[in-house]
Amino acid sequence: MKVYKIAQIPGDGIGRDVTAAAWAVLTKAASAGGFRFEGREFPWSCKFYKETGAMMPDDGIETLRGFDAILLGAVGWPAEVPDSVSLHGLLLPIRKAFVQYANIRPHRLLPGVQSPLKAEGFDILCIRENTEGEYSGAGGRVHQGTADEVAIETSIFTRTGVERILRFAFERARTRRGKLASVTKSNAQKHTMVFWDEVTQRLAAEYPDIEVTSYHIDAMAARMVMAPESLDVVVASNLFGDILTDLGAAIQGGLGFAASANINPDRTAPSMFEPVHGSAPDIAHLGIANPIAAIWSGAMMLDHLGETEAAAAVMAAIERTTAAGIGTVPGKDKTDTITEAVLAALA
Ligand code: GGG
């Protein structure tokens, strides 16, 4: 029997609740599909940071390298650890070390879920550059605490990084409706974003079958609200993709429905699957977090592992659950109720 080794990092806050839900569904999907998961849980989190001074041990990356995939919950406990420390101590180094350069985030309405914008008929695949750009961590501060203080954050866009994410997006567009929206702010940011636009135009010549449109981020934000059904694949830099996908989550009913996959397309290291939402400390341990985003992320993991039938079964179970009105309204149903409904709907 095929056995997949999965590293589980529940993280902080509701991360623990939603990864437990996803794990229960994944375990059942595996047994129905004739394969098995062997999970190992890592306590890396803000609590771990408080105890050890680091978000993960020095050999954390090397430890994770031995797994087939990583299932992550959420990171952040801003009352105790600055968000910049938790993000740069765990999530971002994993994405970078494992060359998970494509962050894939689907935005569509599940049956029974209402978009707060009353949007319908949209199916957007956001592809976020995930290893460089505005989140490179380069920069510094001088004259701290004085009137002359200066803070600099350097965006790093490499030819390798920009080409590979755009090529990935073109290829994805080919498997869908053949439309690609490339998002920058090249009128205001005249180095990195102009470079991104140039690479987009050059690659467009290699993909004559793909209809490519370049948008500025502000115009894209408006389009996602006003005409989301006009969009197919949307590709953007790390920061712009991060922001647009919270907007996408809002259009699809809320962050409780937004799944994501941090993919290493070359399969030279494990990929990581996590809901888009954060740790939501305000509702942590109340048992009301919506686990659907985490379960959907688990379905994306199944797909990536090649277990496409099991992935489809989990998605069908999620859809049967929301179609029955369970988990469709934020805060209405308990995490356990939604999880049990998905488990029951899993054929
Ligand atoms: N579930 C992932 C999580 O904890 N997200 C919090 C966050 O702010 N992430 C920023 C990012 O995805 O780059």
Residues whose N, C-alpha, C, O or C-beta is under 5 A from the ligand:
A	BS01	GGG	G73 A74 V75 E274 P275 V276 H277 G278 S279
